[in-house]
Protein backbone atom coordinates (compact mmCIF):
# COMPACT_ATOMS: atom_id res chain seq x y z
CA UNK A 1 0.00 0.00 0.00
CA UNK A 2 1.06 3.57 -0.46
CA UNK A 3 2.83 4.32 2.76
CA UNK A 4 1.94 7.30 4.86
CA UNK A 5 4.87 8.18 7.07
CA UNK A 6 4.10 8.56 10.75
CA UNK A 7 6.83 10.88 11.91
CA UNK A 8 7.24 14.05 13.87
CA UNK A 9 9.58 15.30 11.12
CA UNK A 10 7.40 17.22 8.63
CA UNK A 11 10.20 17.27 6.05
CA UNK A 12 10.46 13.48 6.12
CA UNK A 13 6.70 13.16 5.64
CA UNK A 14 6.79 15.61 2.74
CA UNK A 15 9.69 13.76 1.07
CA UNK A 16 7.88 10.43 1.37
CA UNK A 17 4.63 11.86 0.03
CA UNK A 18 6.49 13.49 -2.86
CA UNK A 19 8.10 10.12 -3.68
CA UNK A 20 4.74 8.35 -3.57
CA UNK A 21 3.18 11.06 -5.74
CA UNK A 22 5.84 10.57 -8.43
CA UNK A 23 5.04 6.85 -8.50
CA UNK A 24 1.34 7.61 -8.87
CA UNK A 25 0.19 6.20 -5.53
CA UNK A 26 -0.66 9.62 -4.06
CA UNK A 27 -2.17 12.55 -5.92
CA UNK A 28 -3.52 14.60 -3.03
CA UNK A 29 -3.39 15.05 0.72
CA UNK A 30 -6.70 16.02 2.29
CA UNK A 31 -7.07 16.47 6.04
CA UNK A 32 -3.82 14.58 6.52
CA UNK A 33 -5.04 11.53 4.53
CA UNK A 34 -3.12 10.43 1.43
CA UNK A 35 -5.46 9.94 -1.54
CA UNK A 36 -4.63 7.71 -4.49
CA UNK A 37 -5.47 8.33 -8.14
CA UNK A 38 -9.12 7.39 -7.56
CA UNK A 39 -9.50 10.09 -4.89
CA UNK A 40 -9.73 7.50 -2.09
CA UNK A 41 -7.29 6.16 0.46
CA UNK A 42 -5.69 2.81 -0.37
CA UNK A 43 -7.68 -0.22 0.80
CA UNK A 44 -5.99 -2.95 -1.26
CA UNK A 45 -2.43 -4.16 -0.90
CA UNK A 46 0.00 -2.92 -3.54
CA UNK A 47 1.42 -6.40 -4.09
CA UNK A 48 2.05 -6.64 -7.86
CA UNK A 49 5.47 -5.92 -9.33
CA UNK A 50 6.22 -5.46 -13.03
CA UNK A 51 6.61 -9.21 -13.65
CA UNK A 52 3.39 -9.97 -11.79
CA UNK A 53 1.35 -7.39 -13.67
CA UNK A 54 2.77 -8.53 -17.03
CA UNK A 55 1.89 -12.10 -16.08
CA UNK A 56 -1.61 -10.97 -15.16
CA UNK A 57 -2.01 -9.13 -18.48
CA UNK A 58 -0.94 -12.21 -20.46
CA UNK A 59 -3.00 -14.71 -18.49
CA UNK A 60 -6.17 -12.60 -18.70
CA UNK A 61 -5.64 -12.26 -22.44
CA UNK A 62 -4.49 -15.88 -23.01
CA UNK A 63 -4.33 -15.03 -26.70
CA UNK A 64 -3.32 -18.36 -28.23
CA UNK A 65 -5.83 -20.30 -26.15
CA UNK A 66 -8.62 -17.83 -26.93
CA UNK A 67 -7.86 -18.33 -30.61
CA UNK A 68 -7.90 -22.12 -30.25
CA UNK A 69 -11.17 -22.02 -28.34
CA UNK A 70 -12.97 -20.12 -31.10
CA UNK A 71 -11.19 -21.62 -34.11
CA UNK A 72 -14.18 -23.51 -35.52
CA UNK A 73 -16.25 -20.32 -35.54
CA UNK A 74 -13.39 -18.34 -37.07
CA UNK A 75 -12.83 -20.80 -39.92
CA UNK A 76 -16.19 -19.91 -41.50
CA UNK A 77 -14.87 -16.43 -42.33
CA UNK A 78 -12.12 -17.52 -44.70
CA UNK A 79 -10.71 -20.84 -43.57
CA UNK A 80 -7.17 -21.03 -42.13
CA UNK A 81 -5.84 -18.07 -44.19
CA UNK A 82 -8.77 -15.96 -43.00
CA UNK A 83 -8.03 -16.76 -39.37
CA UNK A 84 -4.34 -15.88 -39.71
CA UNK A 85 -4.83 -12.60 -41.53
CA UNK A 86 -7.78 -11.61 -39.35
CA UNK A 87 -5.63 -12.06 -36.24
CA UNK A 88 -2.95 -9.90 -37.85
CA UNK A 89 -5.47 -7.10 -38.58
CA UNK A 90 -7.02 -7.35 -35.10
CA UNK A 91 -3.62 -7.05 -33.43
CA UNK A 92 -2.73 -3.94 -35.46
CA UNK A 93 -6.12 -2.45 -34.57
CA UNK A 94 -5.74 -3.17 -30.84
CA UNK A 95 -2.12 -1.99 -30.79
CA UNK A 96 -3.38 1.50 -31.69
CA UNK A 97 -6.16 1.36 -29.11
CA UNK A 98 -3.75 0.00 -26.49
CA UNK A 99 -1.38 2.94 -27.01
CA UNK A 100 -4.22 5.31 -26.05
CA UNK A 101 -5.13 3.20 -23.02
CA UNK A 102 -1.50 3.00 -21.89
CA UNK A 103 -1.19 6.78 -22.13
CA UNK A 104 -4.32 7.37 -20.05
CA UNK A 105 -3.28 4.73 -17.50
CA UNK A 106 0.12 6.39 -17.14
CA UNK A 107 -1.53 9.76 -16.54
CA UNK A 108 -4.37 8.62 -14.25
CA UNK A 109 -3.53 5.23 -12.69
CA UNK A 110 -6.92 4.49 -11.14
CA UNK A 111 -8.69 1.16 -10.73
CA UNK A 112 -11.68 2.74 -12.43
CA UNK A 113 -9.80 2.61 -15.74
CA UNK A 114 -11.88 3.88 -18.66
CA UNK A 115 -14.71 4.80 -16.26
CA UNK A 116 -12.54 7.37 -14.50
CA UNK A 117 -10.81 8.53 -17.67
CA UNK A 118 -14.17 9.19 -19.34
CA UNK A 119 -15.11 11.22 -16.25
CA UNK A 120 -12.06 13.47 -16.68
CA UNK A 121 -11.40 13.81 -20.42
CA UNK A 122 -14.65 15.66 -21.37
CA UNK A 123 -14.25 18.22 -18.57
CA UNK A 124 -16.60 18.88 -15.62
CA UNK A 125 -19.70 19.68 -17.70
CA UNK A 126 -20.10 16.27 -19.36
CA UNK A 127 -17.71 14.09 -17.37
CA UNK A 128 -20.19 12.95 -14.74
CA UNK A 129 -22.78 11.52 -17.14
CA UNK A 130 -20.27 10.19 -19.69
CA UNK A 131 -18.21 8.46 -17.01
CA UNK A 132 -21.36 6.90 -15.54
CA UNK A 133 -22.33 5.29 -18.86
CA UNK A 134 -18.76 4.29 -19.68
CA UNK A 135 -18.34 2.53 -16.35
CA UNK A 136 -21.44 0.38 -16.69
CA UNK A 137 -20.79 -0.48 -20.35
CA UNK A 138 -17.21 -1.50 -19.54
CA UNK A 139 -18.35 -3.57 -16.56
CA UNK A 140 -20.97 -5.39 -18.67
CA UNK A 141 -18.30 -6.25 -21.23
CA UNK A 142 -16.01 -7.74 -18.61
CA UNK A 143 -18.87 -9.63 -16.98
CA UNK A 144 -19.74 -11.26 -20.31
CA UNK A 145 -16.08 -12.08 -20.88
CA UNK A 146 -15.89 -13.79 -17.49
CA UNK A 147 -18.94 -15.87 -18.40
CA UNK A 148 -17.65 -16.79 -21.87
CA UNK A 149 -14.20 -17.83 -20.61
CA UNK A 150 -15.82 -19.91 -17.86
CA UNK A 151 -17.91 -21.65 -20.53
CA UNK A 152 -14.76 -22.47 -22.50
CA UNK A 153 -13.09 -23.95 -19.40
CA UNK A 154 -16.21 -26.00 -18.63
CA UNK A 155 -16.17 -27.32 -22.21
CA UNK A 156 -12.50 -28.26 -21.84
CA UNK A 157 -13.31 -30.16 -18.64
CA UNK A 158 -16.02 -32.25 -20.27
CA UNK A 159 -13.77 -32.85 -23.26
CA UNK A 160 -10.94 -34.03 -21.01
CA UNK A 161 -13.30 -36.67 -19.62
CA UNK A 162 -14.55 -37.56 -23.09
CA UNK A 163 -11.01 -38.23 -24.38
CA UNK A 164 -10.94 -41.51 -22.46
CA UNK A 165 -14.72 -42.05 -22.63
CA UNK A 166 -15.53 -41.66 -26.34
CA UNK A 167 -18.92 -43.30 -25.85
CA UNK A 168 -20.07 -40.32 -23.74
CA UNK A 169 -22.68 -38.12 -25.39
CA UNK A 170 -22.00 -34.67 -23.98
CA UNK A 171 -25.14 -32.73 -23.06
CA UNK A 172 -25.39 -29.02 -22.13
CA UNK A 173 -26.17 -29.88 -18.52
CA UNK A 174 -22.83 -31.72 -18.21
CA UNK A 175 -21.05 -28.53 -19.20
CA UNK A 176 -23.21 -26.40 -16.89
CA UNK A 177 -22.37 -28.49 -13.83
CA UNK A 178 -18.67 -28.06 -14.63
CA UNK A 179 -19.36 -24.36 -15.22
CA UNK A 180 -20.79 -23.88 -11.72
CA UNK A 181 -17.99 -25.84 -10.02
CA UNK A 182 -15.36 -23.78 -11.83
CA UNK A 183 -17.09 -20.45 -11.14
CA UNK A 184 -17.24 -20.93 -7.39
CA UNK A 185 -13.81 -22.54 -7.10
CA UNK A 186 -12.31 -19.44 -8.75
CA UNK A 187 -14.43 -17.17 -6.55
CA UNK A 188 -13.20 -18.86 -3.37
CA UNK A 189 -9.59 -18.57 -4.51
CA UNK A 190 -9.91 -14.87 -5.41
CA UNK A 191 -11.42 -14.11 -2.00
CA UNK A 192 -9.28 -16.26 0.30
CA UNK A 193 -6.10 -16.69 -1.74
CA UNK A 194 -5.50 -13.09 -2.77
CA UNK A 195 -1.97 -12.99 -1.35
CA UNK A 196 -1.09 -15.98 -3.55
CA UNK A 197 -2.35 -14.40 -6.77
CA UNK A 198 0.89 -12.54 -7.67
CA UNK A 199 2.76 -15.87 -7.41
CA UNK A 200 0.00 -17.61 -9.38
CA UNK A 201 0.36 -15.06 -12.17
CA UNK A 202 4.08 -15.86 -12.40
CA UNK A 203 3.09 -19.51 -12.83
CA UNK A 204 0.47 -18.40 -15.35
CA UNK A 205 3.12 -16.51 -17.30
CA UNK A 206 5.13 -19.73 -17.57
CA UNK A 207 2.01 -21.66 -18.61
CA UNK A 208 1.02 -19.16 -21.31
CA UNK A 209 4.51 -18.79 -22.78
CA UNK A 210 6.00 -22.21 -21.92
CA UNK A 211 2.77 -24.11 -22.52
CA UNK A 212 2.31 -22.30 -25.80
CA UNK A 213 5.84 -23.17 -26.89
CA UNK A 214 5.37 -26.84 -25.96
CA UNK A 215 2.06 -26.97 -27.81
CA UNK A 216 3.56 -25.36 -30.93
CA UNK A 217 6.47 -27.84 -30.91
CA UNK A 218 4.12 -30.83 -30.49
CA UNK A 219 1.85 -29.62 -33.29
CA UNK A 220 4.85 -29.06 -35.56
CA UNK A 221 6.67 -32.34 -34.84
CA UNK A 222 4.14 -35.08 -34.09
CA UNK A 223 1.81 -35.13 -37.15
CA UNK A 224 2.77 -37.84 -39.64
CA UNK A 225 1.38 -35.64 -42.40
CA UNK A 226 1.14 -31.86 -42.51
CA UNK A 227 -1.34 -29.68 -44.36
CA UNK A 228 -0.18 -27.96 -47.53
CA UNK A 229 1.15 -24.40 -47.66
CA UNK A 230 -1.77 -23.49 -49.88
CA UNK A 231 -4.28 -24.78 -47.31
CA UNK A 232 -2.74 -22.67 -44.55
CA UNK A 233 -1.93 -19.46 -46.44
CA UNK A 234 -3.96 -19.24 -49.67
CA UNK A 235 -7.21 -21.25 -49.75
CA UNK A 236 -9.69 -18.63 -48.57
CA UNK A 237 -12.92 -20.52 -47.88
CA UNK A 238 -15.95 -18.37 -47.17
CA UNK A 239 -19.05 -20.23 -45.94
CA UNK A 240 -20.88 -17.19 -44.52
CA UNK A 241 -22.76 -16.10 -47.64
CA UNK A 242 -21.17 -12.65 -47.47
CA UNK A 243 -18.81 -11.33 -50.12
CA UNK A 244 -15.15 -12.20 -49.31
CA UNK A 245 -14.39 -8.64 -48.16
CA UNK A 246 -17.33 -8.45 -45.74
CA UNK A 247 -16.69 -12.00 -44.50
CA UNK A 248 -13.09 -11.09 -43.74
CA UNK A 249 -13.94 -7.85 -41.91
CA UNK A 250 -16.65 -9.46 -39.80
CA UNK A 251 -14.22 -12.29 -39.06
CA UNK A 252 -11.80 -9.84 -37.46
CA UNK A 253 -14.12 -10.20 -34.44
CA UNK A 254 -12.53 -13.61 -33.79
CA UNK A 255 -9.08 -12.03 -33.82
CA UNK A 256 -10.35 -9.26 -31.56
CA UNK A 257 -11.53 -11.83 -29.02
CA UNK A 258 -8.00 -13.21 -29.11
CA UNK A 259 -6.24 -9.95 -28.22
CA UNK A 260 -8.94 -7.52 -27.05
CA UNK A 261 -8.21 -7.06 -23.33
CA UNK A 262 -5.88 -4.00 -23.25
CA UNK A 263 -7.60 -2.39 -20.25
CA UNK A 264 -7.61 -5.49 -18.04
CA UNK A 265 -4.70 -4.65 -15.75
CA UNK A 266 -5.63 -0.96 -15.50
CA UNK A 267 -8.36 -2.03 -13.07
CA UNK A 268 -5.63 -3.18 -10.67
CA UNK A 269 -3.82 0.18 -10.69
CA UNK A 270 -4.32 0.55 -6.95
CA UNK A 271 -2.51 -2.73 -6.33
CA UNK A 272 0.80 -1.69 -7.94
CA UNK A 273 3.52 0.29 -6.15
CA UNK A 274 4.57 2.07 -9.37
CA UNK A 275 1.47 2.14 -11.62
CA UNK A 276 2.34 5.15 -13.78
CA UNK A 277 5.37 3.34 -15.21
CA UNK A 278 4.38 -0.32 -14.93
CA UNK A 279 0.85 -0.17 -16.37
CA UNK A 280 1.96 0.96 -19.87
CA UNK A 281 4.63 -1.76 -19.87
CA UNK A 282 2.05 -4.39 -18.93
CA UNK A 283 -0.32 -3.22 -21.67
CA UNK A 284 2.51 -3.37 -24.22
CA UNK A 285 3.58 -6.84 -23.07
CA UNK A 286 0.03 -8.14 -23.46
CA UNK A 287 -0.34 -6.88 -27.03
CA UNK A 288 3.14 -7.86 -28.28
CA UNK A 289 3.49 -11.26 -26.64
CA UNK A 290 -0.20 -12.04 -27.14
CA UNK A 291 0.12 -11.46 -30.87
CA UNK A 292 3.32 -13.50 -31.21
CA UNK A 293 2.00 -16.51 -29.30
CA UNK A 294 -1.40 -16.47 -31.03
CA UNK A 295 -0.02 -16.06 -34.55
CA UNK A 296 2.68 -18.74 -34.21
CA UNK A 297 0.21 -21.09 -32.53
CA UNK A 298 -2.33 -20.60 -35.34
CA UNK A 299 0.30 -21.46 -37.98
CA UNK A 300 1.32 -24.65 -36.17
CA UNK A 301 -2.32 -25.54 -35.52
CA UNK A 302 -3.42 -25.35 -39.15
CA UNK A 303 -0.39 -27.22 -40.47
CA UNK A 304 -1.39 -30.10 -38.18
CA UNK A 305 -4.95 -30.38 -39.56
CA UNK A 306 -5.55 -33.43 -41.77
CA UNK A 307 -9.37 -33.39 -41.90
CA UNK A 308 -10.94 -29.95 -41.47
CA UNK A 309 -14.50 -31.23 -41.94
CA UNK A 310 -14.06 -33.62 -39.00
CA UNK A 311 -13.00 -30.66 -36.84
CA UNK A 312 -15.92 -28.46 -37.90
CA UNK A 313 -18.46 -31.27 -37.42
CA UNK A 314 -16.97 -32.52 -34.15
CA UNK A 315 -19.59 -33.58 -31.61
CA UNK A 316 -17.31 -32.83 -28.68
CA UNK A 317 -17.74 -29.94 -26.28
CA UNK A 318 -14.42 -28.42 -27.39
CA UNK A 319 -13.71 -28.93 -31.14
CA UNK A 320 -10.03 -28.01 -30.71
CA UNK A 321 -9.65 -31.50 -29.25
CA UNK A 322 -10.31 -32.93 -32.71
CA UNK A 323 -7.29 -31.06 -34.12
CA UNK A 324 -5.13 -32.21 -31.22
CA UNK A 325 -6.26 -35.78 -31.82
CA UNK A 326 -5.36 -35.56 -35.51
CA UNK A 327 -1.99 -34.02 -34.68
CA UNK A 328 -0.88 -36.42 -31.96
CA UNK A 329 -2.70 -39.57 -33.03
CA UNK A 330 -3.12 -40.58 -29.39
CA UNK A 331 -5.51 -40.03 -26.52
CA UNK A 332 -2.66 -39.31 -24.12
CA UNK A 333 -1.25 -36.61 -26.39
CA UNK A 334 -4.67 -35.03 -26.85
CA UNK A 335 -5.29 -35.11 -23.09
CA UNK A 336 -1.88 -33.54 -22.37
CA UNK A 337 -2.41 -30.62 -24.77
CA UNK A 338 -5.93 -30.04 -23.48
CA UNK A 339 -4.65 -30.08 -19.91
CA UNK A 340 -2.26 -27.23 -20.73
CA UNK A 341 -5.28 -25.31 -22.02
CA UNK A 342 -7.24 -26.13 -18.86
CA UNK A 343 -4.52 -24.96 -16.46
CA UNK A 344 -3.88 -21.77 -18.42
CA UNK A 345 -7.57 -20.91 -18.55
CA UNK A 346 -8.03 -21.49 -14.82
CA UNK A 347 -5.32 -18.89 -14.16
CA UNK A 348 -6.99 -16.66 -16.76
CA UNK A 349 -10.27 -16.86 -14.86
CA UNK A 350 -8.62 -15.66 -11.66
CA UNK A 351 -7.40 -12.51 -13.39
CA UNK A 352 -10.70 -11.98 -15.22
CA UNK A 353 -12.72 -12.19 -12.00
CA UNK A 354 -10.27 -9.79 -10.37
CA UNK A 355 -10.88 -7.30 -13.18
CA UNK A 356 -14.64 -7.80 -13.10
CA UNK A 357 -14.98 -7.54 -9.33
CA UNK A 358 -12.71 -4.50 -9.05
CA UNK A 359 -14.67 -2.71 -11.76
CA UNK A 360 -17.99 -3.15 -9.94
CA UNK A 361 -16.36 -2.25 -6.62
CA UNK A 362 -15.00 1.02 -8.04
CA UNK A 363 -18.44 1.95 -9.39
CA UNK A 364 -19.98 1.19 -6.00
CA UNK A 365 -17.26 3.15 -4.19
CA UNK A 366 -18.29 6.21 -6.22
CA UNK A 367 -21.97 5.61 -5.32
CA UNK A 368 -22.93 4.66 -8.88
CA UNK A 369 -24.46 1.20 -8.31
CA UNK A 370 -27.55 -0.08 -6.53
CA UNK A 371 -26.75 -0.88 -2.86
CA UNK A 372 -23.45 0.95 -3.28
CA UNK A 373 -22.70 1.06 0.45
CA UNK A 374 -22.77 -2.76 0.49
CA UNK A 375 -20.84 -3.41 -2.71
CA UNK A 376 -18.16 -0.85 -1.84
CA UNK A 377 -17.08 -2.82 1.23
CA UNK A 378 -13.54 -4.20 1.29
CA UNK A 379 -12.09 -6.84 3.57
CA UNK A 380 -8.70 -5.22 4.07
CA UNK A 381 -7.29 -8.34 5.76
CA UNK A 382 -8.02 -10.40 2.65
CA UNK A 383 -7.44 -7.36 0.38
CA UNK A 384 -10.62 -8.15 -1.52
CA UNK A 385 -13.96 -6.43 -2.21
CA UNK A 386 -15.90 -9.56 -1.30
CA UNK A 387 -19.50 -8.41 -1.99
CA UNK A 388 -18.59 -7.11 -5.47
CA UNK A 389 -16.67 -10.29 -6.29
CA UNK A 390 -19.50 -12.59 -5.17
CA UNK A 391 -22.07 -10.53 -7.08
CA UNK A 392 -20.09 -11.01 -10.31
CA UNK A 393 -20.03 -14.77 -9.81
CA UNK A 394 -23.75 -14.93 -9.01
CA UNK A 395 -24.63 -13.14 -12.25
CA UNK A 396 -22.14 -15.30 -14.14
CA UNK A 397 -23.78 -18.45 -12.76
CA UNK A 398 -27.09 -17.24 -14.17
CA UNK A 399 -25.55 -16.39 -17.56
CA UNK A 400 -24.08 -19.88 -17.75
CA UNK A 401 -27.56 -21.36 -17.89
CA UNK A 402 -28.26 -19.68 -21.26
CA UNK A 403 -26.73 -22.53 -23.35
CA UNK A 404 -29.23 -24.92 -21.78
CA UNK A 405 -31.81 -23.21 -23.99
CA UNK A 406 -29.88 -21.29 -26.65
CA UNK A 407 -26.31 -21.91 -27.73
CA UNK A 408 -26.52 -18.96 -30.15
CA UNK A 409 -27.58 -16.59 -27.37
CA UNK A 410 -24.52 -17.45 -25.32
CA UNK A 411 -22.16 -17.25 -28.31
CA UNK A 412 -23.25 -13.64 -28.76
CA UNK A 413 -22.02 -12.82 -25.26
CA UNK A 414 -18.50 -13.53 -26.49
CA UNK A 415 -18.77 -10.99 -29.29
CA UNK A 416 -20.58 -8.49 -27.09
CA UNK A 417 -17.54 -8.41 -24.78
CA UNK A 418 -15.54 -6.92 -27.66
CA UNK A 419 -18.32 -4.49 -28.66
CA UNK A 420 -18.99 -3.25 -25.13
CA UNK A 421 -15.39 -2.82 -24.02
CA UNK A 422 -14.33 -1.11 -27.26
CA UNK A 423 -17.27 1.30 -27.00
CA UNK A 424 -16.15 2.15 -23.47
CA UNK A 425 -12.63 2.80 -24.80
CA UNK A 426 -14.00 5.19 -27.40
CA UNK A 427 -16.03 7.03 -24.74
CA UNK A 428 -12.77 7.78 -22.92
CA UNK A 429 -10.52 8.43 -25.94
CA UNK A 430 -12.86 10.54 -28.13
CA UNK A 431 -13.54 13.26 -25.51
CA UNK A 432 -9.80 13.49 -24.83
CA UNK A 433 -9.33 14.22 -28.53
CA UNK A 434 -12.31 16.60 -28.66
CA UNK A 435 -11.02 18.72 -25.77
CA UNK A 436 -7.54 18.97 -27.26
CA UNK A 437 -6.09 16.49 -24.74
CA UNK A 438 -5.90 19.34 -22.21
CA UNK A 439 -7.78 17.72 -19.31
CA UNK A 440 -5.32 14.88 -18.77
CA UNK A 441 -1.94 15.60 -17.17
CA UNK A 442 0.97 13.91 -19.02
CA UNK A 443 2.30 10.76 -17.39
CA UNK A 444 5.65 9.00 -17.94
CA UNK A 445 4.23 7.47 -21.14
CA UNK A 446 2.96 10.36 -23.23
CA UNK A 447 2.55 10.43 -27.01
CA UNK A 448 2.81 14.21 -27.29
CA UNK A 449 1.63 15.64 -30.61
CA UNK A 450 1.39 12.12 -32.05
CA UNK A 451 -1.39 11.48 -29.54
CA UNK A 452 -3.88 13.41 -31.69
CA UNK A 453 -3.25 11.18 -34.71
CA UNK A 454 -3.17 7.91 -32.78
CA UNK A 455 -6.32 8.76 -30.80
CA UNK A 456 -8.16 9.80 -33.96
CA UNK A 457 -7.26 6.57 -35.75
CA UNK A 458 -8.28 4.54 -32.68
CA UNK A 459 -11.75 6.13 -32.53
CA UNK A 460 -12.34 5.66 -36.27
CA UNK A 461 -11.26 2.01 -36.12
CA UNK A 462 -13.48 1.31 -33.12
CA UNK A 463 -16.53 2.76 -34.87
CA UNK A 464 -15.78 0.94 -38.13
CA UNK A 465 -15.12 -2.49 -36.66
CA UNK A 466 -17.96 -2.33 -34.14
CA UNK A 467 -20.34 -1.75 -37.05
CA UNK A 468 -18.83 -4.72 -38.91
CA UNK A 469 -19.01 -6.90 -35.79
CA UNK A 470 -22.78 -6.34 -35.65
CA UNK A 471 -23.42 -7.84 -39.12
CA UNK A 472 -25.26 -11.20 -39.15
CA UNK A 473 -22.81 -14.10 -38.94
CA UNK A 474 -24.13 -15.64 -42.17
CA UNK A 475 -26.60 -15.12 -45.01
CA UNK A 476 -29.45 -15.67 -45.34
CA UNK A 477 -30.00 -14.43 -41.80
CA UNK A 478 -31.94 -16.71 -39.48
CA UNK A 479 -32.50 -17.06 -35.76
CA UNK A 480 -29.39 -19.25 -35.59
CA UNK A 481 -27.10 -17.07 -37.71
CA UNK A 482 -28.38 -13.70 -36.49
CA UNK A 483 -25.93 -11.46 -34.64
CA UNK A 484 -27.40 -10.01 -31.45
CA UNK A 485 -24.36 -7.92 -30.47
CA UNK A 486 -26.13 -4.69 -31.38
CA UNK A 487 -29.17 -5.77 -29.36
CA UNK A 488 -26.98 -6.47 -26.34
CA UNK A 489 -25.27 -3.07 -26.67
CA UNK A 490 -28.63 -1.31 -26.91
CA UNK A 491 -29.93 -3.35 -23.98
CA UNK A 492 -26.99 -2.48 -21.73
CA UNK A 493 -27.26 1.18 -22.73
CA UNK A 494 -31.02 1.18 -22.10
CA UNK A 495 -30.59 -0.35 -18.63
CA UNK A 496 -27.89 2.19 -17.81
CA UNK A 497 -30.12 5.01 -19.06
CA UNK A 498 -32.95 3.75 -16.87
CA UNK A 499 -30.66 3.67 -13.82
CA UNK A 500 -29.36 7.14 -14.65
CA UNK A 501 -32.89 8.59 -14.84
CA UNK A 502 -34.11 6.79 -11.73
CA UNK A 503 -31.03 7.35 -9.59
CA UNK A 504 -27.90 8.74 -11.19
CA UNK A 505 -29.08 12.13 -12.46
CA UNK A 506 -30.03 13.24 -8.94
CA UNK A 507 -27.86 11.15 -6.63
CA UNK A 508 -24.65 10.15 -8.39
CA UNK A 509 -21.93 12.63 -7.35
CA UNK A 510 -19.30 11.54 -9.86
CA UNK A 511 -15.84 10.18 -9.04
CA UNK A 512 -14.07 11.87 -6.16
CA UNK A 513 -10.88 12.02 -8.19
CA UNK A 514 -12.25 14.03 -11.13
CA UNK A 515 -12.19 17.43 -9.44
CA UNK A 516 -8.64 16.84 -8.21
CA UNK A 517 -7.34 16.18 -11.72
CA UNK A 518 -9.32 18.93 -13.39
CA UNK A 519 -8.28 21.50 -10.79
CA UNK A 520 -4.67 20.37 -11.12
CA UNK A 521 -4.74 20.78 -14.89
CA UNK A 522 -6.31 24.22 -14.66
CA UNK A 523 -3.59 25.40 -12.25
CA UNK A 524 -0.71 23.99 -14.29
Secondary structure as GFF3:
##gff-version 3
##sequence-region A 1 524
A	DSSP	alpha_helix	10	23	.	.	.	ID=ss1
A	DSSP	beta_strand	28	30	.	.	.	ID=ss2
A	DSSP	beta_strand	33	35	.	.	.	ID=ss3
A	DSSP	alpha_helix	50	61	.	.	.	ID=ss4
A	DSSP	alpha_helix	63	69	.	.	.	ID=ss5
A	DSSP	alpha_helix	71	75	.	.	.	ID=ss6
A	DSSP	beta_strand	77	78	.	.	.	ID=ss7
A	DSSP	alpha_helix	79	107	.	.	.	ID=ss8
A	DSSP	alpha_helix	114	121	.	.	.	ID=ss9
A	DSSP	alpha_helix	124	163	.	.	.	ID=ss10
A	DSSP	alpha_helix	172	192	.	.	.	ID=ss11
A	DSSP	alpha_helix	194	206	.	.	.	ID=ss12
A	DSSP	pi_helix	207	211	.	.	.	ID=ss13
A	DSSP	alpha_helix	212	221	.	.	.	ID=ss14
A	DSSP	alpha_helix	229	233	.	.	.	ID=ss15
A	DSSP	beta_strand	237	238	.	.	.	ID=ss16
A	DSSP	alpha_helix	244	259	.	.	.	ID=ss17
A	DSSP	three_ten_helix	264	271	.	.	.	ID=ss18
A	DSSP	alpha_helix	275	303	.	.	.	ID=ss19
A	DSSP	alpha_helix	308	312	.	.	.	ID=ss20
A	DSSP	alpha_helix	320	328	.	.	.	ID=ss21
A	DSSP	alpha_helix	331	365	.	.	.	ID=ss22
A	DSSP	alpha_helix	372	375	.	.	.	ID=ss23
A	DSSP	alpha_helix	386	399	.	.	.	ID=ss24
A	DSSP	three_ten_helix	402	404	.	.	.	ID=ss25
A	DSSP	alpha_helix	407	434	.	.	.	ID=ss26
A	DSSP	alpha_helix	450	468	.	.	.	ID=ss27
A	DSSP	alpha_helix	485	499	.	.	.	ID=ss28
A	DSSP	pi_helix	500	504	.	.	.	ID=ss29
A	DSSP	alpha_helix	505	507	.	.	.	ID=ss30
A	DSSP	alpha_helix	512	523	.	.	.	ID=ss31
###
